[in-house]
Amino acid sequence: MRILAIERPVPGVADDRFTPDVSVAEARRAWELHQAGSIRELFFRADESAAVLTLECDDVGEARRMLATLPLVAAGLIDFELIPLRAYPGFGRLFADSSS
């Protein structure tokens, strides 16, 4: 299942908690998950500082458990909104028999 994960801030987290060490660990873990095929795409929003990930997981629960292995999530510094996606079914209308 494809899942969209949008980073959301955790209230009360100070910027100084985002240290170079935890940032490097975050990038390393994201790379591992990308190489494993769990993170399909990883972006930052252009209008604010927030990550947007496309995940490949069995369900939202698996996505939440996988994201919990990211150091920033494990440390309680960020969280994600998870949105399950399904394929767009509308293209079938292009090939429907309109004579019936």
C-alpha positions in Angstrom: 0.0 0.0 0.0 1.2 3.5 -0.8 1.1 5.9 2.1 1.8 9.6 2.1 3.6 10.8 5.3 3.6 14.5 6.0 5.8 15.8 8.8 4.1 17.8 11.5 5.8 19.7 14.2 5.7 18.6 17.8 4.6 21.5 20.1 7.3 22.8 22.5 10.3 21.3 20.7 13.1 23.8 20.6 15.2 24.2 17.5 18.4 23.5 19.4 17.3 19.8 19.9 18.0 19.3 16.2 21.7 18.7 16.6 24.1 17.7 13.8 24.5 14.2 15.3 20.7 13.5 15.3 20.4 15.0 11.8 23.1 12.7 10.4 21.6 9.7 12.1 18.2 10.7 10.6 19.7 10.9 7.1 21.4 7.6 7.5 18.2 5.8 8.6 16.2 7.5 5.9 18.8 6.2 3.4 18.5 2.7 4.8 14.7 2.7 4.5 14.9 4.1 1.0 17.4 1.4 -0.1 15.0 -1.2 1.5 12.1 0.2 -0.6 10.1 1.4 2.4 10.6 5.0 1.6 9.8 5.4 -2.1 10.3 9.2 -2.3 11.4 11.9 0.1 10.9 15.6 -0.3 10.8 18.8 1.6 7.9 21.2 1.2 8.8 24.3 -0.7 6.7 26.5 1.4 7.8 25.4 4.9 10.4 23.2 6.6 8.6 19.8 6.6 9.4 16.5 5.1 6.9 14.7 2.8 7.5 11.0 2.2 5.9 8.4 0.0 6.0 5.0 1.7 5.4 1.5 0.6 4.0 -0.5 3.5 1.3 -3.2 4.2 -0.8 -0.7 6.1 -0.8 2.5 8.2 0.3 0.6 11.3 3.4 -0.7 9.6 4.1 2.8 8.3 3.9 4.2 11.8 6.2 1.5 13.2 8.7 2.1 10.4 8.7 5.8 10.9 9.3 5.3 14.6 12.7 4.0 13.7 13.7 7.4 12.4 15.9 9.1 15.1 13.9 12.4 15.0 10.6 10.5 15.5 12.1 8.2 18.2 13.4 11.3 20.1 9.9 12.9 19.9 11.2 15.8 17.8 8.8 15.3 14.8 5.7 13.4 14.0 3.9 12.4 10.8 0.4 12.5 9.5 -0.2 9.3 7.6 -2.6 9.2 4.6 -3.3 5.8 2.9 -3.6 6.1 -0.9 -5.2 4.0 -3.6 -4.8 4.1 -7.3 -7.0 6.5 -9.2 -9.9 4.5 -10.8 -11.1 7.1 -13.2 -9.0 6.1 -16.2 -11.4 3.2 -16.7 -14.0 5.7 -18.0 -11.7 6.3 -21.0 -12.1 2.7 -22.1 -15.7 2.1 -21.1 -18.1 1.0 -23.9 -20.3 4.0 -24.3 -22.7 2.2 -26.7 -24.3 0.2 -23.8 
